[in-house]
Amino acid sequence: MNAVGFHANFDMTNDKRFKILIVAAEAVPFAKEGGVADVIGSLPKALAALGHEVCICIPRYGSIDPARWSLEHTGIVRKISMAWHDFTVSLFQTTLPDAPVTVYFVENAEMFGWHQKIYFGLDRHDEYLRFLLFCRGLLEALPSLGFVPDIIHLNDWQAAPCAPYLRTTYRHLLRQGATRVVYTIHNLQYQGRWLPSILEEVGLDRGSLFNMGGLEFWGDVNWMKGGIVYSDVVTTVSHRYAEEIQTPQFGWGLEGVLSLRHERLFGIPNGLDWDVWNPATDDALAARYTAEDAPEAKRRNRTALRQEFGLADDPDIPVIGIVSRLVDQKGFDLIAAIVQELPHLPFQLVVLGSGYWHYEQMFNYLAATTSNVRVYLGFHAALSRRIYAGADFFLMPSAFEPGGLGQLIALRYGTLPIVHATGGLADTVTDLDVNPDTGNGISFTHYSASALQDALYRALRLYGQQDRWPQLLARAMAHDSRWSASA
């Protein structure tokens, strides 16, 4: 099963070429807040390389500079009435850099153009209106694009309203079933729940849609559920996560809905654009490298990283890197539980990220009071690359991780992941203690502070086996995470 393949007549492994429209809230290089942007920016490139005709559609946020990205007005303008207000929506277009993929931007100044941020937060009523306007704007414009998709690929709750719209107001766009709808869950936790009164505001029939088999979820409208029940096929970003979300532990209340649709629920691993993530050509690094010269080049990158963070260049202790949102989901509650131990362990920890205030303060305190912990609060693209290249280990103790890109980038750069065996982390990281001949990292199965601490001790023991290190780096870098394996 491949990335958006389904049904015998939509098997993308055959020679037929499809027209695919991918709809999402963000895509690199234009707008990014989470990992979904990396997926939406790289998957179309892989699909286009297979011969499919691919288009992307995202909103045009105020942070997207028309001049920088050579945006052109398509001439398509639509008036849309929603929430007792008339909105004017325009459509712009450009091309994805280095790929024959057209990117469309739905523009409305009030909802998108006046704002630099991609997301406002689910407690704001206009968060729902803006993405519903995005969906309707796209569907209103679609007949004028000259692009008739065989597959409409929706991503997360922000694009999910397209699915119920396509079963009702815009059913003609499905061409009597000739166009199929695929819905991808990147993170089930964020579902887009709101009051049912929103349906009348956005032109959807409450009587036919607000029920247990439709959008209703514990008295609320749930757009994630709408994407699941009104699409032909549902995918998520790893095999393990597709299984996990059918259980109460990971289903966030939707496990029953997903279990009922298990025959059309598929886990398809995220891929990585190896042209973008390539240590042999990465300009951000102190030393570029391939698997053949990785041991020496990574030592040079580690030295440079230590200098950048003001750490001692001690060859006898490893550097552990973190590039992450500092939130509970990413396992920082476990790190907080062993925070008193960190200054006394023989490794250096470098952290890049932002998130919950108490985790930011925790790392600030450690950086100010210890000699082996440093932090950069915020995001810095080039620095993230230097951490991937200069660290010996990469820590991802996530409570749950639908797919995960950090561990894939770490492996690509020859940095061994230390992970909690969940979701995509379990699919991609094989524990070296369990499988010494094929392992590519360290994993722990029980989500606890003691299990994390044990994993860190195992990493230290492994680092002491320097005679194995060239082989381990080569094995990590040989892990095939390219989109060609999924697309």
C-alpha positions in Angstrom: 0.0 0.0 0.0 1.5 3.4 -1.0 0.9 6.9 0.2 -2.4 7.6 -1.4 -3.2 4.4 -3.2 -6.5 2.7 -2.6 -9.1 0.5 -4.4 -8.0 -1.7 -7.3 -8.7 1.1 -9.8 -6.7 3.6 -7.8 -3.6 1.4 -7.2 -0.8 3.9 -7.6 1.8 1.1 -8.1 0.6 0.5 -11.7 1.5 2.6 -14.7 -1.5 5.0 -14.5 -0.8 8.6 -13.7 -3.1 10.5 -11.3 -4.0 14.1 -10.7 -3.7 14.7 -7.0 -4.7 17.8 -5.0 -3.1 18.0 -1.6 -4.9 20.3 0.9 -3.2 21.4 4.2 -2.7 24.3 6.6 1.1 24.5 6.0 3.8 23.5 3.7 7.5 24.2 3.5 9.1 26.4 2.3 6.2 28.8 2.5 4.7 28.3 6.0 5.8 26.0 8.8 4.9 25.5 12.4 4.9 21.7 12.7 6.1 18.5 11.0 3.1 18.4 8.7 4.7 21.3 6.7 7.7 19.1 5.9 5.5 16.3 4.7 3.3 18.6 2.5 6.4 20.2 1.1 8.2 16.9 0.2 5.6 14.3 -0.6 4.4 16.1 -3.7 7.9 16.2 -5.0 8.2 12.4 -4.7 4.8 11.9 -6.3 5.7 14.1 -9.2 8.9 12.1 -9.7 6.6 9.1 -10.2 4.8 10.9 -13.0 1.7 12.0 -11.1 0.4 15.6 -11.6 0.3 17.2 -8.2 -1.0 20.5 -6.8 -0.9 21.8 -3.2 -3.3 24.3 -1.6 -2.6 26.2 1.6 -3.8 29.6 3.0 -1.8 32.7 2.2 -0.7 33.9 5.6 0.7 37.3 6.1 4.1 35.7 6.6 4.2 34.5 3.0 5.9 37.1 0.9 4.4 37.3 -2.6 7.6 38.7 -4.1 10.0 36.2 -2.5 7.9 33.3 -3.7 6.8 34.8 -7.1 3.1 34.5 -6.3 0.9 35.3 -9.3 -2.8 36.0 -9.1 -4.9 33.4 -10.9 -7.7 35.8 -11.7 -10.0 33.7 -9.6 -12.0 35.7 -7.1 -15.0 34.3 -5.1 -17.6 35.8 -2.8 -18.5 33.5 0.1 -21.1 34.1 2.8 -20.3 32.6 6.2 -21.2 33.5 9.7 -23.4 36.4 8.6 -20.5 38.0 6.8 -19.5 38.2 3.1 -15.9 37.3 2.5 -13.9 37.9 -0.7 -11.4 35.1 -1.5 -8.7 35.2 -4.1 -6.5 32.5 -5.4 -2.7 32.9 -6.0 -0.3 30.4 -7.4 3.4 29.6 -7.7 5.6 26.5 -8.2 7.2 24.4 -5.5 11.0 25.0 -5.7 12.9 22.2 -7.5 9.7 20.3 -8.5 7.0 20.6 -11.1 4.3 21.1 -8.5 1.8 24.0 -8.6 1.0 25.5 -5.2 -2.2 27.5 -4.8 -2.8 30.0 -2.0 -6.3 30.9 -0.8 -6.2 34.6 0.3 -8.4 36.6 2.5 -6.9 39.6 4.3 -9.2 39.4 7.3 -8.7 35.7 8.1 -5.2 35.1 6.8 -3.3 38.1 5.3 -3.3 40.3 8.4 -1.9 37.5 10.5 1.7 36.2 10.6 0.7 33.2 12.6 -0.6 30.0 11.1 -2.6 29.0 14.1 -4.5 31.1 16.7 -5.5 28.2 19.0 -8.6 26.1 19.4 -10.1 28.4 22.0 -10.8 31.1 19.4 -14.0 31.0 17.4 -12.3 32.5 14.4 -9.9 29.7 14.2 -12.7 27.5 12.9 -14.1 30.1 10.6 -10.8 30.8 8.9 -10.1 27.2 8.0 -13.7 26.6 6.9 -13.3 29.7 4.7 -10.1 28.2 3.4 -11.9 24.9 2.5 -14.8 26.6 0.9 -12.6 29.1 -1.0 -10.7 26.2 -2.5 -13.8 24.2 -3.4 -15.4 27.3 -5.0 -12.3 27.9 -7.1 -11.6 24.3 -8.1 -13.8 24.2 -11.2 -11.9 27.2 -12.6 -8.4 25.8 -12.1 -8.4 23.6 -15.2 -7.2 20.8 -12.9 -9.7 18.0 -12.3 -8.2 15.8 -9.5 -8.5 12.0 -9.3 -7.6 12.2 -5.7 -8.2 15.0 -3.1 -5.8 14.5 -0.2 -6.9 16.3 3.0 -4.5 16.7 6.0 -5.6 17.1 9.6 -8.6 18.9 10.9 -7.9 22.2 9.2 -8.6 20.6 5.8 -11.1 18.0 7.1 -14.2 20.2 6.4 -13.6 19.7 2.7 -14.8 16.1 3.2 -18.4 16.8 4.5 -18.6 19.7 2.0 -17.7 17.3 -0.8 -20.6 15.0 0.3 -23.1 17.8 0.3 -22.8 21.3 -1.2 -19.9 20.4 -3.5 -20.7 16.8 -4.3 -20.6 17.6 -8.0 -16.8 18.0 -7.7 -16.5 14.2 -7.0 -17.7 13.5 -10.5 -20.0 10.7 -9.4 -17.2 8.8 -7.6 -14.5 9.4 -10.2 -12.7 11.6 -7.7 -11.8 9.9 -4.4 -11.1 11.6 -1.0 -8.1 10.6 1.2 -7.8 11.9 4.7 -4.5 11.8 6.6 -4.3 12.0 10.4 -0.9 13.6 11.4 -1.9 14.0 15.0 -5.2 12.7 16.4 -5.0 14.9 19.5 -5.9 18.0 17.6 -9.4 17.4 16.4 -11.1 20.8 15.8 -14.1 20.5 18.1 -16.6 23.3 18.3 -20.3 24.1 19.1 -22.9 22.6 16.7 -24.2 26.1 15.9 -21.2 26.6 13.7 -22.8 24.4 11.0 -25.5 26.9 10.2 -22.9 29.6 10.1 -20.8 27.9 7.5 -23.5 26.5 5.2 -23.7 22.9 6.3 -27.0 21.2 7.1 -27.1 20.3 10.8 -30.1 18.0 10.3 -28.2 15.6 8.0 -24.6 15.9 9.3 -24.9 16.4 13.1 -25.4 12.8 14.2 -23.4 9.8 15.6 -22.5 8.6 12.1 -21.5 12.1 11.1 -19.9 15.2 12.7 -21.4 14.8 16.2 -18.9 14.0 19.0 -20.1 14.3 22.6 -22.4 17.2 21.8 -19.8 19.0 19.7 -18.9 19.2 16.0 -15.7 17.3 15.4 -14.0 18.1 12.1 -11.4 15.4 12.6 -14.2 12.9 12.8 -15.8 14.5 9.7 -12.6 13.8 7.8 -12.6 10.2 8.9 -16.2 9.4 8.2 -16.7 11.3 4.9 -13.5 10.2 3.2 -13.0 7.1 1.1 -9.7 6.2 2.8 -8.1 7.3 6.0 -4.3 7.2 6.4 -1.9 8.0 9.2 1.8 8.5 9.3 3.1 5.1 10.6 2.0 1.5 10.8 2.2 1.4 14.6 0.2 4.6 15.0 -2.6 3.2 12.7 -2.9 0.4 15.2 -2.5 2.6 18.3 -5.3 5.0 17.5 -7.8 2.2 17.5 -7.3 1.8 21.2 -8.5 4.0 24.1 -4.9 4.8 25.1 -4.2 6.7 21.9 -7.6 7.2 20.2 -8.6 10.4 22.0 -12.2 9.3 22.0 -12.2 8.4 18.3 -11.0 4.8 18.6 -14.4 3.4 18.0 -14.9 5.4 14.9 -11.5 4.3 13.6 -12.0 0.7 14.5 -15.3 0.6 12.6 -13.3 1.8 9.5 -10.3 -0.4 10.0 -10.6 -1.9 6.6 -9.9 1.5 5.0 -7.4 2.8 7.6 -3.8 2.5 6.6 -0.5 3.4 8.2 1.9 4.9 5.7 5.3 6.0 7.0 6.4 9.5 6.6 9.4 10.0 4.3 12.2 12.5 4.2 13.5 14.6 1.3 17.1 13.4 1.0 17.9 16.4 -1.2 17.0 18.8 1.6 18.4 16.7 4.4 21.8 15.7 3.1 25.0 15.9 5.3 27.1 15.7 2.2 25.7 19.1 0.9 24.5 20.8 4.0 25.9 24.4 4.1 25.0 24.8 7.8 27.7 22.3 8.9 31.3 22.8 9.9 32.1 19.6 8.0 30.1 17.9 5.4 30.2 14.1 5.1 29.1 10.8 3.8 28.9 7.5 5.5 32.5 6.8 4.6 34.0 9.8 6.4 31.3 10.3 9.0 33.3 9.4 12.1 35.9 12.1 11.6 33.5 14.7 10.2 31.0 14.2 13.0 33.8 14.7 15.5 34.6 18.1 13.8 30.9 19.0 13.9 30.6 18.0 17.5 33.6 20.3 18.4 32.0 23.2 16.5 28.6 22.5 18.2 30.3 22.6 21.6 32.0 25.8 20.8 28.7 27.3 19.7 27.1 26.3 23.0 30.1 27.0 25.2 30.6 23.4 26.2 34.0 21.7 26.9 35.3 19.6 24.1 35.7 16.4 26.0 36.1 13.4 23.6 35.3 10.9 26.4 31.7 12.0 26.8 28.9 12.2 24.2 26.6 15.0 23.2 22.9 14.3 23.3 20.7 16.6 21.1 17.1 17.6 21.3 15.2 19.5 18.7 11.6 19.6 19.7 8.5 21.4 21.0 8.9 21.6 24.7 5.5 20.0 25.6 4.2 17.0 27.5 3.6 14.9 24.3 7.3 15.0 23.5 8.2 13.4 26.8 9.5 16.4 28.8 7.6 15.3 31.8 10.0 12.3 32.0 13.0 14.6 31.6 11.6 16.8 34.4 11.3 13.8 36.6 15.1 13.1 36.4 16.2 16.7 36.2 18.2 16.4 39.4 20.3 13.6 37.9 21.1 15.4 34.6 24.0 17.5 35.9 25.7 14.4 37.3 25.5 12.2 34.2 28.6 12.0 32.0 27.1 13.5 28.8 26.4 17.0 27.5 22.8 17.9 26.5 22.0 20.6 23.9 18.3 21.6 23.5 16.7 23.6 20.7 13.0 24.4 21.0 10.2 26.3 22.7 6.9 25.4 24.3 5.5 25.2 27.8 6.8 27.9 30.1 7.8 25.5 32.9 9.9 23.4 30.6 11.6 26.5 29.1 12.4 27.7 32.7 13.7 24.2 33.6 16.2 24.2 30.8 17.2 27.9 31.4 17.9 27.0 35.0 20.0 24.0 34.0 21.9 26.0 31.5 22.7 28.7 34.1 23.7 26.3 36.9 25.4 23.3 35.2 28.4 22.8 32.9 26.8 20.1 30.7 23.3 21.5 29.7 22.7 24.2 27.2 19.5 25.5 25.6 18.4 27.7 22.7 14.8 28.7 23.2 13.0 29.3 19.9 13.7 27.8 16.5 16.8 28.2 14.4 16.8 26.1 11.2 20.6 26.1 10.7 21.3 25.4 14.3 18.9 22.4 14.2 21.0 21.0 11.4 24.2 21.5 13.4 22.7 19.6 16.3 21.7 16.7 14.1 25.2 16.5 12.7 27.2 17.3 15.8 25.3 15.2 18.4 26.2 11.6 19.1 22.6 10.7 20.2 19.3 12.3 19.5 16.6 12.1 22.3 12.9 11.7 21.5 11.2 10.2 24.6 7.7 11.1 23.2 4.6 9.9 25.1 3.1 9.3 21.6 4.5 10.1 18.2 2.3 9.5 15.1 5.2 9.5 12.7 8.1 11.6 13.7 10.7 13.3 11.5 13.4 14.0 14.0 14.5 10.4 14.3 14.6 10.1 10.5 16.8 13.2 10.2 19.0 12.0 13.0 19.6 8.7 11.3 20.3 10.4 8.0 23.0 12.4 9.8 24.5 9.4 11.6 23.1 10.3 15.0 21.7 7.4 17.0 18.1 8.1 18.3 17.1 7.4 21.9 13.3 6.9 21.7 10.2 5.7 23.5 8.9 2.8 21.3 5.6 4.3 20.2 4.0 5.2 16.8 6.5 6.0 14.1 9.4 5.8 16.5 8.7 2.1 17.1 8.5 1.6 13.3 11.8 3.2 12.5 14.2 2.7 15.4 15.4 -0.8 16.3 17.0 -1.2 19.7 20.7 -2.1 19.5 20.6 -4.2 22.7 17.8 -6.4 21.4 19.1 -6.5 17.8 22.9 -5.8 17.9 23.4 -6.8 14.3 20.6 -4.7 12.8 19.8 -2.1 15.5 20.1 1.6 14.8 19.3 3.2 18.1 18.1 2.8 21.7 14.4 2.4 22.6 12.4 1.8 25.8 8.9 0.4 25.9 7.6 1.5 29.3 6.8 5.2 29.5 8.5 6.1 32.7 11.3 8.2 34.1 13.2 5.1 35.2 12.9 3.6 31.7 14.3 6.8 30.2 17.1 6.9 32.7 18.0 3.3 31.9 18.0 4.2 28.2 20.4 7.0 28.8 22.8 4.7 30.8 22.6 2.2 27.9 23.6 5.0 25.5 26.6 5.9 27.7 27.7 2.3 27.7 27.3 2.1 23.9 29.4 5.3 23.5 32.2 3.5 25.4 32.4 0.9 22.6 34.1 3.2 20.1 35.4 0.3 18.1 31.7 -0.2 16.9 31.1 3.4 16.2 32.0 3.6 12.5 29.8 0.6 11.8 26.9 2.1 13.8 27.1 5.4 12.0 27.1 3.7 8.6 24.1 1.6 9.6 22.2 4.6 10.8 22.9 6.5 7.6 21.9 3.5 5.5 18.3 3.6 6.9 16.1 4.3 3.8 13.7 7.1 4.8 13.2 8.4 1.3 9.7 9.2 0.1 10.2 6.7 -2.7 9.7 4.0 -0.1 6.3 5.4 0.8 5.0 7.4 -2.2 
